[in-house]
Amino acid sequence: MKKYIALLVSCSIGSAYAQNYDLLLQGGRVVDAKNGIAAIRDVAIKEGRIAAVAPKIDPGQALKTINVAGLYVSPGLIDIHVHVFAGTGERGSYAGDSSVYPDGYTFRNGVTTVADAGSSGYRNFEDFKDRIIDRARTRVLVFLNIVGNGMRGGRYENDLKDMEAAPTAAMAMKHKDIVVGVKTAHYSGPEWTPVEHAVEAGTAAKIPVMVDFGNDHPERPLADLVTKKLRPGDIYTHCYSGLRHELTDNGKVNPGMVEGRKRGVIFDVGHGGGSFAWRIATPAIKQGFLPDSISTDLHVSSAAGGMKDMLNVMSKFLALGLSADDVIAKSTWNPAREIKREELGNLSVGAIADVAVLRVEKGKFGFLDMYGARLDGAQKFVAEMTIKGGKVVYDLNGLGRPAWTTLPKDYLYFADPRWDAVSPARGGRGGAAKK
């Protein structure tokens, strides 16, 4: 009997030593633009970090192994244009009812990080932080609106007196772990003041500016914005809207955008409910003007319209002829660099283990633009699994789960909390690591 117990102890110790990893994703096509990887690889995770990426990793070294053959394994997706300042009860406001709670839209789409694009300004950012950011399982970063009151409607967003660079920069620097940029948006007048003050704040805080250029005016043409007013690294969003002469009258990409890109200005999709048209995107891409980053402009109405969600927007670029690898790069490493968060968006050893496991489904699919016009496509991204901070937070088809018929008849929660945050043992519903 003593020999039997000793053998059990020995096996347990040996097993513990062998399990160098909490989770192993086996046999997927890893797409990691930072490290130039686009190949079949195994990915091992330990204590919330990427521990190894290699052609073959011994599954005996892992506490949990999940077969992801035939699927794409990418860094967790990063959506740098969303509106998630929900819960205030303010009607008709992106600091209120027009925003969505992030967690219901992120993990099921492979998204682990979002950047709210100007819903709050310096006056109400800390309410946003307490109400949403600190409570979300999704990593929520922020572009702070140059308008102190944030994106609360025209009465606020057209108030030039509330566009103050100094307090905006001060709030950004106070919360530099969260605030990644300054946003100007929706201004209806002809003045350059919103852009100039946003750039002033961004320069003081050493962060980029994102511009939704508001109403089109001949006094402030798009070409001047991207060739004279914005700095290298600043972001022009809604680049395929067609609302501000992104194409010339003869159907060519605005020469100012081409020159702006040469200067280092970033061009972001920012699809939204009214900022993406096939008649603009299709000829622009045929002329070689691809987006630097893919983002949704997620809010209540865009989620119910042609935009829908991050994977739907990414799928549109498959339909436009981009490769899956390229689309993934524009949704991971590119936006991570744009917001200067290079610890995200990659699968380097030691990096935060945010991972999206994606399937490219084949079939016949229709994709809508802002006007309801359809482009047919033959491929669509689907999120099979999302991992945040080393733990599974979404598992569409139960890739990491046993069939119920293989379990005891009175089974309860059984998954190990070292890799599972969906239904881990000893605590019921799981929670992903915050940062």
N, C-alpha and C positions, 0 to 999 in steps of 0.2 A: 504493500500500500504506500509506504514511504517513497519507494522508487517511482511509483506512478505519479505521486504528487510532485516529486522532484522533476519528473519528465515534463509535466504540465507547466511548471514554473519556468523550466528551461525553454520550452517552446514559446511561452508568452514573452519572455525576455528577448528571445531571438526574433520573434515577430515584431516587437516594438523597435528593435534596432534596425530591422529591415525596412520599416515604414518611414522612409526619409521624407515622404511627401504626404500631404493631406488629401490631395486630389490630383488625378492624372487624366488629362484629355488625350485620347489615343487615336492617332491615324487621321486627323483632320487636315485640311489644306490651310496652313497658317499663312495669313496675309499681315505682314508687319512692315509697313513702309519705312519706318525709321531704320530698321535693321536690314532692309533689302531682302526680306524673306517672302517668298511666294511659292511654297512647296509643302509636301506632306511632312508633317512633323508631329511629335508628341510634345505636350506642354504640361509641366509639373508645377504644382502650387504648394507652398508651405507657409503657414502663418500669415496669410493674406498677401503674399508676394509671389511673383514669378520666380520659381526656383531652378528651372531648367527648361530648355527648348532644344530638342535633339531629334534625329531621325527615328531612334528607338530608345525608349526608356523602359526598364524592367518594371512591369506592373506589380511585381512582388514588393517593390519599394514604396507602394502607395497604399494609403488607408482605403481609398476609393478610386476605382478606375472606371471611366465612362468612354465607351466606344463612340467616336464621332466621325468615323470613316464616311466619306462622301459629303461632308459638310465643311463649311468655311469656319475657321477659328480666327477671330480678329480681336484687337483690343476693343474694350467697351466703346460703343459709339458715343460721340460727343456732338451734341446739338447746340450750336452757339447762338441760336435765335429762337427763344421761347418767351411766353408770358405766363408766369405761374404765381403772381401775387394775388391769390384768391382769398376769399374768406372775410373780406372787410364788409361786404354787403352793399358796396357802392355800385349803383347801376350805371351801365354804359361806360365803365371804367376798366382799364387794364390794371389798375390798383384796386380791383374788385371783381365784379361779375363777369367781365370779359376774359379773365384769366382762368386757368385750370389748375387743379392740384397736380403736382408733377408725377407722383408715384403711379397714378393710374394710366399714364401714357408712356412711361419710360422703359421699365424692365421688360415688358411684353414686346418691345421693339428693339431690344438689344442695347438700349441707351442707358449709360450709367452716369453720365455727366451732362448737365444742361447749363446754359448761361441765359439768365433772364435779360432781355434786351430792352431795358429802360422803363420797366413798369413802375419802378420807384426812383425818386430823386433823393437828395440829401435830407430833405425834411421827413420823409416817411420810410427811408431804407431800414432803420432799426426796428420799426414795426414789422416790416416784411421779414426781416431776419428772425424775429421772435415768433411770428405767426406761421411761417412756412419753412424758411431755410434750415433753422435749427431742429425742426421736427421731421423733415423729409428723409427718407432712406436714400433717395437719389442725391447725388452731389450737385448742389445748386450754387452756381457762381453768378456774378451779376455785372452787367453793364449799367452803370448809374446814369440816370437821365440828367442832362444838363438843366432841365427844368426842376427846380427844387421840389415841386409837388408831384413830379412824376407824370405818368401817362394817364391822366384822369379826364381827358377830353379837351376840346378846343379852347375852352375858356382858360384852362391852365397852360396848355401846350403852345399857345400863341402869346403868352405873357413874357415879353422880352425882359421885364424887370426881374423875373424870377429865374433867369438864366445866368447864374453867378458861378464863375469859374473857381473862385477861392474856396467857398464852403464845399463845393462838389469835390474838389481835389482833396480837401482836408478829410472828408468822410471816406473817400477812396483809400487814402493812406492809413486812416484809423483801422479800416477793415481790409487791409491788403491781402488777407488770406481768402477773401471772398470776392472782392471787387476786382474785376479783370479789365475793365474798360469804361469809357464814357459813351453815352448814346445821345444822339439828337434825332428827333423824328417828328413828322406830321406838321411841321410849321407851314402855315399857309401864306405867309407874306413873302415879299421879294428881298428882304434884307439877308445879309450873310451872318448876322449876329449869332444865331444858334450854332452854326458851324465854327465860327471863330472862337466863341467862348468854350465850346466843347474841346476844341484843339488846345486852347489855353489850359484847361483843366487837365487834359490828358498829358500835356507836356509837363506840368507841375508834378503830376502823380506818376509819370513814366509808364503810362498805360495807353493802349490804342483807343481810337475813337471809331465807333460804328455809326454810319449815317444812313438813315431813311430820309431821303431828300425832300419829303413833303411835296407841296404843290409845285408844278413846273412854272418857272418864270424866265422870260428872256434876259432879265437883269442878272440872273445867277445861273448860267448854263452848266449842265453836267460836266462838260469838258473842263471848265474852269475849276470845278470842285475837285476833280481827280488829278488835274495837272498843276494846280496852283495852291489850293487851300489845304488839302489833306497831305499828311506826311507819309513816308514809306512805313508800311505796317498798319496804317489805318484801313478801315473796312467799308466798302460800299456794298450795302445789302440791297436785295430786290433787283439784282442785276439783269434779270430777264422780264421785268415788269412791262416794259414798253411805255411807261408813263412819263418818262423824262428823256426821250430821244436816245434810248440805248441803241436803236438802229436809226440810220439816216433815212431820208425819204426814198433813196434808191436801194434800200434794203441791206446796206453795209453796216458792220459794227461801227459805232461812233468812234472816230479816230481818237477822240480824247480818252476813251476807255483803253484803247491800245497803248497810248502814250502813258496813261496813268499806271497801267500794269508795268511798263518799263521802269517807272519811277518807284515801284514797290508797293503801290496801292493794291489791296486785297479785294477780290470780287466774290461775294457770297450770294447764295441762292435766295434765302429768306422767302420761301414760297408764299406762305400766308394764304389769306382768303382773297387777296386782290393784287398779287404781285408776281404772277408767273403765267406767261402766255406761250403756247406752242408756236405762234407766228413770230415770236421774238427768239425764243430759245433754240428752235430748230435751225434757222439760218445762222444764228450766232455760232452755234457749235459746228455747223458745217464749215464755217469760215475759220474754225480753230480757236474760237474764244470760249474756252471751257471755264467752269467755275473753279475757284481755288478751294472753296469749302461748300458743302451741302448742308443746308439747315432748313427748318420747317416754318418758322414764325408760327409756332403752335399757339392757338388760343381757342376759345369756345367755337367760334364760327368756322375757323379754318379746319378744325378737326372734323367737322360735319360736312365740309365741302370737298373740293377737288384735292386739297392737300392731304388730309386724313392723318398721316403719321410719318415718322422718320423713314421707315422702310418703304412706304409707298413713294415718297419723294426720291429715295435712292433708286427705286425700281424704274422711275421715269428716265433716269440717266442710263440705265441698261437699255431701255427702249430707244434712246437717242444714240446708241451705238458705243457707249463707253464700256470698258471691261469691268467685270466684278471687282478685280483687284484695284482698279483705278477709283471706282466708286467708293470702295472701302477706305482707301487712303484719304479721299476727300471728306470722309466722315469720321476720321480718327486722328491720324498724325497731323494732317494739315491744320484742322481747327485747334489742336493742342498747341501747335507752334504759334498760331495767330493770337491766342490769348495768353501766350507765354507760360503755359503750364505743361512743360515738356516732360514732367514726371508722369503724365497721362498719355493716352493714345498710342502706346507701344507695349510690346511684350518682352522687353529687355529683362535679363536676369536681375532681380532686385526691384523691378518696377511693381507698382500697385497692381494686384491681380484683378483688374476689371477686364472681363472677357465676354465677347458675344459669339455664340455659336449659331451660324446662319445657314439656312438652306436656300438654294436658288431653285425655285419651283418652275417647272416647264408647263406651258399651256397657252391659252389665249386669254389675255387680260386687257382691260381698258383703263386708261389713265386720263384723268380730266385736268384741264387747266382752270384758271380763275373764271373763265367765261362759260365753262361747261363743255368746251370742245374736247373731243376724245382723240387720243393717240393709242393705237393698238400695240401691244407688246407681247412677246413670247416668253418672258421671264419675270419672276417676281421674287424679291427677298422675303423670307419668313424667318422669324427668330425661333430657333428650337430651344435655346437655353441662354440665360444671362447669368454671369457671375460677377458679383460686386465685392471687392475686398476679400477675394478668395473663397466666397461662399455662394452656392447656387441660390439665386433669388427668383428665378423663373425657369420652369421646365415644361415646355408646351406638351410634349408627348411622353413625358416620364422616362427620358433616356437614362436617367440615373436611378431609376426605381425598379424594384422587383415586382413581378406579377403578384397580385394579391393571393392567388391560389398557392403560392409557395410559402406563405407566411402562416404562423399559428392562427387558429380560428379566432382567437381573442386578441389579435394584434392591435397595438396602439402606435404611438409615435416611436420610431426606431432609428431614424437616420442620425448619423453622428454630427453634432453641431460644429465640428471642426471644418466640415465642408458644406453643410446644408443650413440654409436660412429660410427654407420654405416650410418644412415640417420636421424640425429636429426633435430628437428624443429629449426628455426631461425639460419640458417648457412649452410644448405645443408650438404655437406660431413663432417663426423665427424673425430676427431683425438683422439687416445687413449692417456691416461696419459703416460708420458715418463718413469718415474721411479717408 
